[in-house]
């Protein structure tokens, strides 16, 4: 996004805040203190990017009850090895799954129980 794309909304927002706050500069400074820092966003982004795919969510759900061989995951997704491997690499790079090699087979598992907590939270948030 270019600077020109963000300039108008930021200026409009500032004008609104100048009308809302008794001391606009102090209010804006306080607001900016609560902005997420770049290292935090850079850490979160790969995780949410990895979760933003239906097949990767299916893979995580398949791993919910324990480790699975890559060949099992191919069957579960009904997808070729290259597709499953790409999804698993994305999940691994995001820190969501771990793998181990046994002979010529790769086995995958959930990296941390917090992964399933995030998925369960998503269900709870959308639940009626």
N, C-alpha and C positions, 0 to 999 in steps of 0.2 A: 504494500500500500504506500503510495507516495505521500509526501508531506502535504501536497495540495488536497488529497483526499481526506485527510484528517483535520485540516485547518478550519474549515467551516463549522463542523460540529463542535470542535473544541471552543472556538470563539463564541458560538451560540450558547454552549454550556457555561462558559465564563460569565457571559452577560446575564444569564438566568441566576447564577450563584451570586453575582453582585447585587441582585435585587433581593435574594433570600437572606444573605448573611449581613449582620450588622457591621462586621469587619471582614469584607470579602477576601483580602489577602491572607488574613489569619485562617479563615475558613477553608480557603483553597489549599493553603499549606498543610492544614490538618488532614484534609481529604487526601492529599498526595502522600502523606505519611502512611496511609492504609493501603496504598497500591501494592500489589504483589511484586516482589523483587524478581529480577530476571532469572537468577539461579533456581528459584522455586518453580517458576513457570517452565523453564527448560527441563527440569526434572519431571514435572507432571505431564508435559506434552506427549512424550513417547508412550506413556502408559495409556492415556486416554485415546491416543491415535490407534494403538493396538487394540483397544476395546471397541473401537468404532467400526467393527466389521462383524457381520453375522456369522461367518464361518469361523472366525477366531473365537467368538463367544461359544460356538458349538464345541470347538476343540477344548476350551477351558471346562465346559460342562462335562465333556467326556472324561476329563482328568479329575473330576471332582472326587471320585471314589478310589483314586489311586493311579499308579503308573500304567502307561500304555505304550505299546510298541508303535512306531511310526506306521507300520503296515496296518495295524488295527485302526488307526486314525484315518487312513486312506479309505477304508471300508466305511467307517462311520460318516465321513463327509461325502462319500461317493465322488471322490476327486482324485486326479492323478498325483503321483508322488511329488512332482515338481511344485504343484499348487500347495499341497499340504506342507511341504518343506519350507516354502516361502512364508506361509502363515506362521509356522512354528518358529522360524528365524525371527520374525517380527515380535512374537510373544517372548522369545528368549532375550532379544536385545532390550525389550522393555522391562525385563526382570520379572516377568510373570510366570514363566516356566523354566525348568532346568532339564537338562538331559544327561544321559549317560550312554556310553557305547558298550555293547556286549557283543563281541564278535563283529559281525557285519550289521547288526541291528542297533538302532537308536531307540532308547526308551525315554519317555517324557513324563514329567510330573509337575504339579503345581509348586512354584518356588516357595510360597509362603501362604499360610492360611488366610492372611489378610486379603488375598486375591479373591477368594470365595466370599469373604465378607463384603467386598465391594460389589460383586455380582448380586449377592442377596439383598444388599441395600438398594440396588437399582430396581429390583423386583418390588421391594417394599415401597419405594417411592412412587412407583407406577400403579401399585395395588389399589383396588377400589373398595 
